[in-house]
């Protein structure tokens, strides 16, 4: 279809003559020059101002929403889940065993103390100075300030500092030690603050599988609670001085360096033992720990408080080293090396080694005590463990190759041993 030139001229004049930017039919006309870059800077500025205004509005909306949300007046459900914290799930009440454990710790922790052993040394200028020798744990025995711990915690120091649960520290005085039981008693003078000793239980009726709780300061970490069970009873360990401690409690509650001297508690929060050692090649917790049973503790500590030492019952004899016995051809038993002239053994007729007219040595060998076989000198201590001064024991001897039995009334040999 061919256009009439007159019509085209009319259309062109209509576009040019339109001063309000509208066509004859009222529609907007767009000049192609407006699409060229830089042709309308005022239009771009207006568009930029419009965008900035929208950003300000959006920012105000977000800030208002956050403020309303913090005030609890607006949920954040309309925001993206990635932009808000996840809802908190209500926990509910604690389990009964958790409540019990928490209560035990709260009740007992005020009775547990931190012990720092102090050694006095001279520096290069020969001046005396105090050096921390080691740390351990202890617990309040009574309201008079007596503190129980392990002997090996304080043995290498000249003094000790006791830090209570309230973080106050006190110079401690040594009251008494029982190396053969790895126990010691310190005393602090805290007259202006009430002390809460631990309740004492008993260990003779403990059962494997019972829950236990150990509180201590492992690796210097204050007031640490570990839990476990009694994993064995009637164990035997050796103290630092070679004494055998019998009837020891075995537990799988974590006991590490620094726990020594701390309390082992039962589920009633009572003291049932004093944590004393671990079984571990590396020196760290390996699943087996040991505690001196409270029945021994309750017998020893009052003696240490009263006398400063444990009254150790003995026979008034000295035994030859096992290597000497072996050299003498004695395969079993404990060879008597010397006898106290006024001791219990001398009164019972036991003789020290002697020579006959032909120059041959004669000696007596202890083979059993109260029917308990003695294989070496170390078994003597174990056989007399738990015996008291004045108790009578039946001692089976090998005398001139023949068995003989004598009755010996035990005497106090602790002063001689110290």
C-alpha positions in Angstrom: 0.0 0.0 0.0 1.5 3.4 -1.0 1.4 6.3 1.4 0.1 9.6 0.2 2.9 12.3 0.5 0.5 14.8 1.8 -0.4 12.5 4.7 3.3 12.1 5.6 3.7 15.8 5.6 0.7 16.2 7.9 2.1 13.6 10.3 5.5 15.2 10.5 4.1 18.6 11.1 1.9 17.2 13.9 5.0 15.7 15.7 7.0 18.8 15.3 4.3 21.2 16.3 3.4 19.2 19.4 4.7 21.4 22.2 3.5 19.3 25.2 5.1 16.1 24.0 1.8 14.5 23.1 0.6 13.1 19.9 -2.6 14.1 18.3 -4.3 11.3 20.0 -2.9 12.3 23.5 -0.2 9.7 23.8 3.4 10.5 25.0 6.0 10.7 22.3 9.7 9.9 23.1 12.5 11.7 21.4 15.1 9.2 20.3 17.7 11.6 21.6 16.6 10.9 25.2 18.0 7.4 24.9 21.4 8.6 24.1 24.0 8.7 26.9 24.3 12.1 28.5 21.4 13.5 26.7 19.3 14.1 29.9 21.5 14.3 33.1 18.7 15.9 35.0 16.6 12.8 34.5 19.4 10.5 35.8 19.8 12.6 38.9 16.2 12.3 39.7 16.3 8.5 39.3 19.4 8.3 41.6 17.6 10.4 44.3 14.6 8.1 44.0 16.8 5.0 44.6 18.5 6.6 47.6 15.1 7.5 49.0 14.0 3.9 48.7 17.2 2.6 50.4 16.6 5.0 53.3 13.0 3.8 53.6 14.1 0.1 53.6 16.8 0.8 56.2 14.3 2.5 58.5 11.9 -0.4 58.1 14.6 -2.9 59.0 15.8 -0.9 62.0 12.2 -0.4 63.2 11.5 -4.2 62.8 14.6 -5.0 64.9 13.6 -2.6 67.6 10.1 -3.9 67.7 11.4 -7.5 67.7 13.6 -6.8 70.7 10.7 -5.3 72.4 8.7 -8.4 71.8 6.2 -6.6 69.6 7.1 -8.1 66.2 8.0 -11.6 65.1 10.8 -12.2 62.7 8.9 -14.7 60.6 8.8 -12.3 57.7 12.6 -12.2 57.5 14.7 -14.9 55.9 15.5 -17.8 58.3 19.2 -17.3 57.6 19.0 -13.8 59.0 17.7 -14.6 62.4 18.6 -16.9 65.4 17.0 -20.3 65.5 14.2 -20.6 68.1 15.2 -21.9 71.5 13.8 -25.3 72.4 12.7 -25.3 76.1 14.8 -27.8 78.1 12.4 -28.8 80.7 13.5 -29.9 84.2 16.9 -31.5 85.0 17.0 -35.3 85.4 16.9 -36.5 89.0 20.5 -37.9 88.9 21.7 -34.5 87.6 20.0 -32.7 90.4 21.6 -35.1 92.9 25.1 -34.7 91.4 24.7 -30.9 91.5 23.5 -30.9 95.1 26.5 -33.2 96.2 29.0 -30.8 94.6 27.4 -27.7 96.0 27.3 -29.2 99.5 30.8 -30.6 99.5 32.8 -28.0 97.6 32.9 -25.6 100.5 34.8 -28.3 102.5 37.4 -29.0 99.8 40.7 -27.0 99.9 43.6 -26.4 97.6 47.1 -27.2 99.1 50.4 -25.7 97.9 53.5 -27.2 99.3 56.3 -24.7 99.9 60.0 -25.4 100.0 62.5 -23.0 101.4 65.7 -22.7 99.3 68.7 -20.4 99.1 69.3 -18.4 95.9 72.8 -17.7 94.5 73.2 -14.9 97.0 72.4 -17.3 99.9 69.1 -15.6 100.6 66.3 -17.7 101.7 63.3 -17.9 99.4 60.1 -19.8 99.2 59.4 -22.0 96.2 56.1 -23.8 95.4 57.1 -27.4 95.5 53.8 -28.9 94.4 50.0 -28.7 94.7 47.3 -31.1 95.8 43.9 -31.3 97.4 42.6 -31.6 101.0 39.4 -31.4 102.9 38.2 -30.0 106.2 38.1 -32.7 108.9 36.5 -30.7 111.7 35.5 -27.2 112.7 38.8 -26.6 114.5 40.7 -26.1 111.2 42.2 -29.6 110.8 42.8 -30.4 107.1 43.4 -34.0 105.8 45.5 -34.7 102.7 48.0 -37.2 101.4 51.4 -37.5 102.9 53.0 -37.3 99.5 51.4 -34.0 98.8 53.4 -32.3 101.6 56.4 -34.5 102.2 58.9 -32.5 100.1 57.9 -29.1 101.4 58.9 -27.2 104.5 55.5 -25.6 104.9 52.1 -25.4 103.2 49.4 -22.9 102.1 45.8 -23.9 102.3 43.3 -22.1 100.1 39.7 -22.3 101.0 36.7 -22.4 98.7 36.2 -18.6 99.3 39.7 -18.0 97.7 41.2 -17.0 101.1 44.7 -18.5 101.8 46.1 -19.5 105.1 49.5 -20.6 106.4 49.1 -24.2 107.6 50.8 -25.9 110.5 51.8 -29.6 110.2 50.1 -31.6 112.9 51.1 -35.2 112.1 51.9 -37.7 109.3 51.4 -41.4 108.7 53.6 -42.3 105.7 52.6 -45.9 105.9 49.0 -44.9 105.1 49.9 -41.9 102.9 47.9 -39.5 105.2 48.8 -36.2 106.8 47.0 -33.6 108.9 47.5 -29.8 108.7 45.9 -27.1 110.7 44.8 -23.6 109.8 43.6 -20.9 112.2 40.4 -19.5 110.8 38.7 -18.0 113.8 36.6 -15.4 112.0 34.9 -17.8 109.5 32.9 -21.0 110.2 34.3 -24.2 108.7 32.1 -27.0 107.3 33.7 -30.4 107.6 32.6 -33.3 105.3 30.2 -35.8 106.8 32.0 -39.2 107.3 30.7 -42.4 106.0 32.0 -46.0 106.1 33.8 -48.2 103.6 33.3 -51.7 105.0 29.9 -52.1 103.3 30.8 -50.6 99.9 29.8 -52.5 96.8 31.3 -52.6 93.3 29.1 -50.6 91.0 28.2 -47.9 93.5 28.4 -44.3 92.2 31.3 -42.2 93.5 32.2 -38.5 93.2 35.7 -37.1 93.4 36.4 -33.4 94.0 39.9 -32.0 93.6 42.3 -29.6 91.8 43.8 -31.6 89.0 46.5 -29.8 87.0 45.8 -26.7 89.2 42.2 -26.4 88.0 40.2 -25.3 91.0 37.2 -27.3 92.3 36.8 -30.0 89.6 34.2 -32.7 90.0 34.5 -36.1 88.3 32.1 -39.0 88.6 32.3 -42.8 88.2 31.7 -46.0 90.1 33.5 -48.3 92.4 35.2 -50.6 90.0 37.0 -52.8 92.6 37.5 -53.4 96.3 40.2 -54.8 98.6 43.0 -53.6 96.3 46.6 -53.3 97.6 48.9 -50.4 96.7 52.3 -49.3 97.9 52.9 -46.0 99.6 55.9 -43.8 98.9 58.0 -45.4 101.6 57.3 -48.9 100.5 54.5 -49.7 103.0 51.6 -51.7 101.7 48.1 -50.2 102.0 45.4 -52.8 102.0 41.7 -52.6 101.5 42.0 -49.8 99.0 39.0 -48.6 96.9 39.4 -48.8 93.1 37.4 -46.3 91.0 37.0 -45.3 87.4 36.3 -41.6 88.4 38.9 -39.5 86.7 41.8 -38.8 89.2 44.7 -36.8 87.9 47.8 -35.1 89.4 46.5 -32.5 91.8 43.5 -34.7 92.9 45.7 -36.4 95.5 44.4 -35.8 99.0 40.9 -35.0 97.8 37.7 -36.7 99.0 35.9 -39.6 97.4 32.2 -39.3 98.1 29.3 -41.7 97.9 25.8 -40.7 96.5 24.8 -39.4 99.9 27.7 -36.9 99.9 29.6 -38.8 102.6 33.4 -39.3 102.7 34.2 -42.9 101.8 37.9 -42.5 100.8 40.9 -40.2 100.2 42.0 -40.2 96.6 45.7 -41.1 96.7 47.0 -42.7 93.5 46.3 -43.5 89.8 47.4 -46.5 87.8 48.9 -45.0 84.6 52.2 -45.3 82.7 52.0 -41.7 81.6 51.0 -40.2 85.0 47.6 -39.1 83.7 44.1 -40.6 84.1 43.8 -44.0 82.5 40.6 -45.3 84.0 41.9 -46.7 87.3 42.3 -44.6 90.5 42.7 -45.6 94.1 41.5 -44.2 97.4 42.4 -45.0 101.0 39.2 -46.3 102.6 37.5 -44.0 105.1 37.6 -46.7 107.8 41.4 -46.5 107.8 41.2 -42.7 107.7 38.8 -42.5 110.6 41.2 -44.6 112.7 44.4 -42.8 111.7 43.4 -39.1 111.7 42.4 -38.9 115.4 45.7 -40.4 116.3 47.6 -37.9 114.2 45.7 -35.0 115.8 46.3 -36.3 119.3 49.9 -37.6 119.0 51.3 -36.3 115.8 52.0 -39.9 114.7 50.3 -43.2 114.1 50.9 -45.7 116.9 52.2 -48.6 114.9 52.1 -52.0 116.5 55.1 -54.2 116.1 57.3 -57.0 117.7 60.5 -55.1 118.4 62.6 -56.7 115.8 64.6 -55.7 112.7 64.4 -57.9 109.6 67.2 -58.7 107.2 66.9 -57.5 103.6 65.5 -60.1 101.2 68.8 -60.1 99.3 70.6 -61.1 102.5 68.0 -63.8 103.1 68.6 -65.1 99.6 72.4 -65.2 100.2 71.8 -67.2 103.3 69.8 -69.7 101.3 66.4 -68.7 102.7 63.8 -69.0 99.9 60.7 -68.2 102.0 60.1 -66.3 105.2 61.6 -63.2 106.9 65.0 -63.5 108.5 65.3 -61.9 111.9 68.4 -59.6 111.9 68.2 -58.1 115.4 65.9 -58.1 118.5 65.2 -55.2 120.9 66.6 -56.3 124.2 63.5 -55.0 126.1 61.0 -55.5 123.3 58.0 -57.8 122.9 59.9 -60.3 120.7 62.7 -60.7 123.3 60.1 -61.2 126.0 58.6 -64.0 123.9 61.9 -65.8 123.6 62.9 -64.8 120.0 66.6 -64.6 119.6 68.8 -62.6 117.3 71.4 -64.4 115.0 74.1 -66.2 117.0 77.2 -68.3 116.5 77.8 -71.7 117.9 81.2 -73.0 119.2 82.0 -74.2 115.7 81.6 -70.7 114.3 78.4 -71.5 112.4 75.7 -68.8 112.3 72.1 -69.6 113.5 69.1 -67.4 112.8 65.4 -67.6 113.2 63.0 -67.1 110.3 59.4 -66.0 110.6 57.2 -68.2 108.4 53.7 -67.1 109.4 51.7 -64.7 111.6 48.3 -65.8 112.8 48.4 -68.4 110.1 49.1 -65.9 107.3 52.1 -67.1 105.2 55.1 -64.8 105.2 57.1 -65.1 101.9 59.4 -62.1 102.4 60.1 -59.3 104.9 57.5 -57.1 103.2 54.7 -59.4 104.2 55.4 -58.7 107.9 54.0 -55.1 107.6 50.9 -56.4 105.8 50.3 -59.1 108.4 50.4 -56.6 111.2 48.4 -54.0 109.4 45.4 -53.0 111.4 46.7 -54.5 114.6 46.8 -52.4 117.7 49.3 -52.0 120.5 48.6 -54.8 123.0 47.2 -57.2 120.5 48.5 -60.8 120.7 49.7 -62.6 117.6 50.9 -66.1 117.0 54.2 -66.2 115.2 55.4 -69.4 113.5 59.2 -69.6 113.3 61.7 -71.8 111.7 64.3 -72.4 114.5 67.3 -74.6 113.8 65.4 -76.2 111.0 62.4 -77.0 113.2 59.0 -75.1 113.3 58.2 -73.3 116.6 55.2 -71.1 117.6 55.4 -68.2 120.1 52.9 -65.6 121.3 53.9 -62.0 121.1 52.1 -59.0 122.6 52.6 -56.2 120.2 54.3 -53.0 121.3 54.4 -49.4 119.9 57.2 -49.2 117.5 56.2 -46.0 115.7 58.7 -43.8 117.6 61.5 -46.1 116.7 60.4 -46.2 113.0 60.4 -42.3 112.8 
